[in-house]
Amino acid sequence: MRPARRPAILLCLAMTSGLGGCAPFPLQDGAGVEVAEAAPWPELLPMDRLLARQDEVGITDETTAGLLARAAALRARAARLRARQVGG
């Protein structure tokens, strides 16, 4: 290939791949379209109502203990996986 044709070919490839990004994304067999169209709009709340509810959900000693136990279990699992020989 001659060096003079490279920029033209690269430009054509760039434009062709760029056009692919303009195509609409096809829905996967139409699944869920009816459900999405029938779903109600989300409720928009004023900020003061949201801030008033922030204390309703919080981190307790129970949730902290559960999270720490889960983290310890994951660390132990990671250590076992690191110790295992791959392909052996």
N, C-alpha and C positions, 0 to 999 in steps of 0.2 A: 504494500500500500504506500502510495506517495505521501510525503509529509504534508503537502498542500491540501489533501482531502481530509486529513484527520480533524481539523476544526469543524468542517461542514458535517462530518459524520457525528461528531460529539454533540453538535448543536441539534441535529435531527433526533438523536437519542434522548437528549435532555427535554426537548419539546414533546416527544412522544410519551415519555414517562410522566411529564408534567400534566399532560392531558388526562391521564388515568386518574389523577387526583381530583379532577373536576366531575367525574361520573358519580351519580348518586349511589349510595350504599344500598344494595338490595336487601330486603327483609328476608329472613330465613323462613321460608314456606308460610309466611303470613301468621305465624304462631304469636299469639298475644296481642294482635292488633285490636281485636274487639274488646279485650279486657282493658287495654290502655285507653281506648276511646271512651269506654263507659266509666272509667274511674273518675271520681270527683276531684276537683281542683284542690290542692293542698290549702289548708287554712293558714292565712297570713296573720300573725300575731303582732301586737305592738311590743316594742322592746321592753317596756316596763313590766308586762306580764311575763315575758321570758325571764327577765332578771329576778322576778319574785319567785319563780319556780326553781331557780338554780339550787336552792338549799334542800329541795325535796329529794334529790338524788345526790348521793355523796359516797365517799369512800369511808367504809367503816373498818373496825379492827378485823371483822370477819372477812371482808373482801381483800384486805391487805394480806392476811394470813393465807388465803386461798391463792392469791397471786404469787406470793413468795414460794409456796409449796409447788406450784406449777413451774415456776422458774427453776427451782432446784431439780425437779424431775427432768426438765428439758436439758439442763446442764449435764445431768448424769447420763442421759441418753446420748448426748453429743460426745461425751467422753467414751462411752462404749463403742460408738460408731467410729471414733478416731482410732481406737485400739484394734479394731477389726482389720484383718488383712484383706486387701482387695485383690481379687483374681488369684488367690492362693489356694 
